[in-house]
Amino acid sequence: MTTPQEWVYNAEQASKDADRKILEARITESGISAKKFADLVLKRDQRTLRRWRSGESPMPDPVRRFLRDPQPAPWPTKATLPKL
């Protein structure tokens, strides 16, 4: 039988796992590299993105909310990025 503390921990871990899956899906659907996604979409350093992806650092609430519902600001894709 799980204790209330274990249940809270398990729920938090499940939420973090779901956030990481959504992050991975958003990167994949954008069609751009993780580095470009970090720079152009999240406006964060790629090391920060790596820490979020690995679960090493918690993802801030505003980022989590944006990834869950990015409207009205869709992220760039290969098709919409300007050629440099």
C-alpha positions in Angstrom: 0.0 0.0 0.0 1.3 3.4 -0.9 1.6 6.2 1.7 0.3 9.7 0.9 3.8 10.9 0.5 4.6 8.2 -2.0 1.4 9.1 -3.9 2.4 12.8 -4.1 5.9 11.8 -5.3 4.5 9.4 -7.9 2.0 12.1 -9.1 4.8 14.7 -9.4 7.0 12.3 -11.2 4.3 11.4 -13.7 3.6 15.1 -14.3 7.3 15.7 -15.0 7.4 12.7 -17.3 4.4 14.0 -19.2 6.0 17.4 -19.5 9.2 15.9 -21.0 7.1 13.9 -23.5 5.3 17.0 -24.6 8.6 18.9 -24.9 10.0 16.1 -27.1 6.9 16.0 -29.2 7.0 19.8 -29.8 10.7 19.6 -30.8 10.0 16.7 -33.2 6.9 18.3 -34.7 8.8 21.6 -35.3 11.3 19.8 -37.6 14.1 21.9 -36.3 17.1 21.0 -34.1 16.8 21.0 -30.4 19.4 23.8 -30.3 17.3 26.0 -32.7 14.2 25.1 -30.7 15.9 26.3 -27.5 17.1 29.5 -29.1 14.2 30.5 -31.3 11.2 29.1 -29.5 12.0 28.9 -25.8 14.6 31.7 -25.8 16.8 29.6 -23.5 20.3 28.1 -23.7 20.6 24.7 -25.2 22.1 23.4 -21.9 18.9 24.5 -20.1 16.8 22.5 -22.6 19.1 19.5 -22.2 18.5 19.6 -18.4 14.8 19.8 -18.9 14.8 16.9 -21.3 16.9 14.7 -19.0 14.8 15.6 -15.9 17.8 17.1 -14.2 16.1 20.5 -13.8 12.4 21.3 -13.4 10.7 23.0 -16.2 9.2 26.4 -15.2 5.4 26.7 -15.1 5.2 29.3 -17.9 7.2 27.1 -20.2 5.1 24.1 -19.4 1.9 26.0 -20.1 3.3 27.3 -23.3 4.2 23.9 -24.5 0.8 22.5 -23.7 -1.0 25.3 -25.5 1.3 27.4 -27.7 -1.5 29.6 -29.2 -1.3 32.2 -30.5 2.4 32.0 -31.0 3.3 28.9 -33.0 7.0 28.0 -33.2 9.0 28.1 -36.4 9.4 25.1 -38.6 11.9 24.4 -41.3 9.5 25.8 -43.8 9.0 29.1 -42.0 12.7 29.8 -41.0 14.4 32.4 -43.1 17.4 31.1 -45.1 20.6 32.6 -43.7 
